[in-house]
């Protein structure tokens, strides 16, 4: 995938561990050795750098991007590509705690192995959820309610200290505090009024972890998002619902396909996008089919190979 390309690599040193800082010194040389014509490496210093650089990349002559960071960095680069109208493929160097999209694509989680997989990989177009209400995009999942509480509690300090267990502890605390409120959900023009504590929209959540196929059963290649409305409260009730959503087969009965979604709540619910807390409802979403191209391993079974090498 790197052959003859002009590559911009964006590294977020605050993702996961110090691997981003270590990579910055050697990444350009490694990418050029794998066939790129040029590779410029930029290390983020502020929250808006990744978005600004990826938005301007096509105009600066770059025809491929590398996202070195967690899911927030990956999403920021995708948003920049969408904003600029570029079709430049994005390769992922997983440096975060969850590395959700890297897992969906079946990428190795060690940066050196991920880079090698990208070099021999193929370009795959992925659907994107445009978060119209908050002027951003989602690649994995977004929503309003308990999931936003979990991701706010599992902040950078907690993830540095506890790793993936930060999410488990945050989920327990959020489940105990979950309270239903009046929610209006509009799916493709059809309005539903109900009492619920969370509304989730999934785009890319088909994972394989230690050989286990995990859900929710949402694919980034079907031009739709999959919506779940969570009404059960209490730790055990929320846990049972979460386990059904994580079961690839069982989740199918919990999900409603949609191309557009609007969520309103009284009082407002907190919102998260790909794990980052982001304001409150109302939340308005629209699917953009095959809007961003990512680099997947050659053996990735999803999507359509457009023949880009």
N, C-alpha and C positions, 0 to 999 in steps of 0.2 A: 504493500500500500504506500510506502514512502518513496518509491522509485521516481526520481526526477521532480519531486514536489518541493515547494517552498513552505516550510512548516513554522507555525508559531506555537510554542509550548507555554502554557500558563500554569504556574505552580503556586499552590496555596500552602505555605509552610505551617499554617496553624491547623491543618487537617490531620487528625489522627496522631502522628508522632513527628519526629524531626526528619523523616525520610525526604520530605520536600526540599529542605535545605541541603541535604546531602546530594540529592539528584541534580540540583541546579548547576553544580560545577561540571558534571560529566554528561548531562543529557544531550546537549547539542552534538557533541562528538559521536555519541552512540547512534543518534538518529541519522546523521550523515553517513556513518559507516553502514547503516542499513539501507542506504540508497537515496536519501533525500539530497536535493541540490543545496538547500540551505536550511538551517534551523536556528531560530532566535528564541531564547528562553527569557521569560519575564516572570518575576516573583511578585505576587500581590502584596501590597502594603495596606490596602484599605478594602472595604466591602464592595465597592463599585468597580474595582479595577478589572476583574475578569469580564464583566459585562461590557465595559467600555472598550476593552481591547478586542473582544470577539466581534463586537459590532463593527469596528473599524477594520478588521483583518482583511476582508476581501478587497476593500479599497486600497489597502497597503500592499496588495499583491500576493498575500498568502492564500494557498489553495488547499491547506490542511491545517487542522488544529489538534493540539494535544491538551487534554484536561488532566492536570496532575493535582488531585485533591479528593475531597469527599463528594457526596452527591450534590451539595450546594454549589460547588465549583463546576461540576458537570452541567448542572441545570443553568447556571449563569452563562456558560459558553453556548449552550443550545439557544438560550433566549437571544443572545447577540446574533447568532446565525439567522434565526427567524426574523429578527428586526431588520437585518441587512438584506434579506432575500438571497443570501449565499447558499450554495449547495456544497460547500466545503465539508468533507467528512471530518468527524471528531473521533480521535482515539483517546482511550481512557487509561491513565495510570492511577490505579486505586490507592489512595493515601488516607482515606477516611476510616471511620469506625464501622459504618454499615456497608458502604460500597454497593448500594442496591442495584444500580444499573449494570455495573460490572458483573454482578452475580446473575442478573437476568440474561446477559449476553454470553455467560459462560466463560468470562475472562479469568485468567489466573489473578490471584490477589497480591502476588509479589510483583513489584514494579518492573524488574528486569524481565520476568517471564511474560508480563502483560505487554511490554514493549516488543518482545519477540513475536508474540501472538498477533500484534497489530501489523508487524512487518509482513507476515505471511497471511494476513486476514483478508476479509472481503467487506465491501461497503454494503450496509443494510439500512434502508429507510425506516424510520420509526415515527409513529403517530406522536403528537404532542397535544397536551391540554393547554389551551390558552386561558389563563385566569384573567378574564376581562375586568373583573371588579378590582383587581389588585395590580394590574399592568405587569404581569409576569407570565411564565409558563411553568408547567409541571410535566416531568417525564415519568415519574413513578406513580405517585398517588397524592391526593390533596383532600382536604376536607375541613369540616367544622365540628368542634366538640372535643371529646375525650382525647382523640389523637393529637390535637393541638396542645392540650394540657400536658400530655406525655412528652412531646418533643420540647416544650418549654422547660419542663423539669429536668430532662436529660440534656442539660446545657454543656458547653465546652468543658467546664471544670469537672462536672460529674463524669463525662465520657473519658476525660484524661485519667480520672481516678479509678473508675470502675469498668471502663470499656463497654462492651455490649450489655453488661449487667446493669448499667445505668438506665437502660430502657426498661428492663424488667422491674426494677424498683419503682421507676416513674409510672409504669403501667399499673402497678398495685395501688399506689397512692391515688392515681387518677380514677381508677375503678371504684375505690371507696367513696370518692367525692362526687361521682356522676349523678346528676339530677336531671330528670326530664323537664323540658319546657315546650312551649307552643312553637311548632316549626311548620313553615310552608315550603314545600319542595315542588319545584316545577321541572318536570322531565320532558323535554321535547314538546313543550306547550301544554302538557297535562299536569294539572295542579293537584297536589295532595296536601291536606292539612292533618297534622298528627302531633302526638306528644312523643318526643324523642330527645336523646342527649347528644347524638352524633349523626352526621351524614358524611359518607366517604365516597370518593370517586377514584377508581383504580384505572391506571393506564398500562403499566408494565410491572407485573408482580408475580409472574411465573418464575419460580426459583427452583434450583436444585442445590440442596445443602447436604453434604455427606451422603450423596446418592438418593436422598429423599426428595420427592417432588412436592413442593409446597405452593400454596396459593396466596391470595385469592387468584382465581383462574382468569386473569386479565392479560390479554396479549396486546403488544404495541403495534400490531400489524392488521388490525381488523376495522380500523376507522371508527372506533367507538370507545367510550369509557364505560366502566361497569360500576353502578351505584349501589351502595348499601345504606340502609337507614337503621340505626341502632336504637332500640327502645328499652331493652332490658337493663335493669340497674342492679347494684350490689356487686361485690367482688366476684362471686360465683357466676352470676348472670352475665356479667361482662366477659368473664373468662370463657364461659361456654360459647358465647357468640364469637369471640376472637378465635377460638379453636376451630369453629366451623368455617370461618373465613380463611384460616390458614390451611385448611384441608382442600386440596385441589378439586376433588369431586364434590364434597359437601358445599363448598362455597357457591357452586353454580345455582343452587336454589335460593341463595341469599342476594343475588345480584340482578340488577335491572340494567339492560343496555341503554345507552343514551348518547346523543351527539351534542346536546345542550342541557345544561343544568343550572338552576338558580335555587339558592337556599337562603331563606329569611328566618329569623328566630327572635322571639321575645321572651326574656331579654336576649341581646346578641350573644352568639357563640364565638369563641376564639377560633382563628383559622390557621392552618399550617399548609405549606406547599413543599413537597419533597423533604419533609422533616424540619423545615425552618418555620418558626412561628411568624405570622404575618397579619396582624390586625384582627378584625372581627367581621362577622356577617353584616350585610348581605355578601354572599359568595356567588359569582356568576362564571360559568365555565363553558368552553366550546372546544370540540375536538378539531384539530388540524391534521388531516390524514397525511402520513408519510412526509412530514414537514422538515425533519432533520435526519441527516445521514450519519450513522455511527459506524465504527470499525469493529466488526465481530470476528472471532476466530473462524478459520476456514470451515470448521465443522459445525458451526452454529446452524441450527435447523429452522430457525424462524425467518420470516421476511423473504424478500425477493432479491436475488443477486443481480444487480444491474450491470454486471460485467466490468465494474471498475476494479482495477488492480493496483 
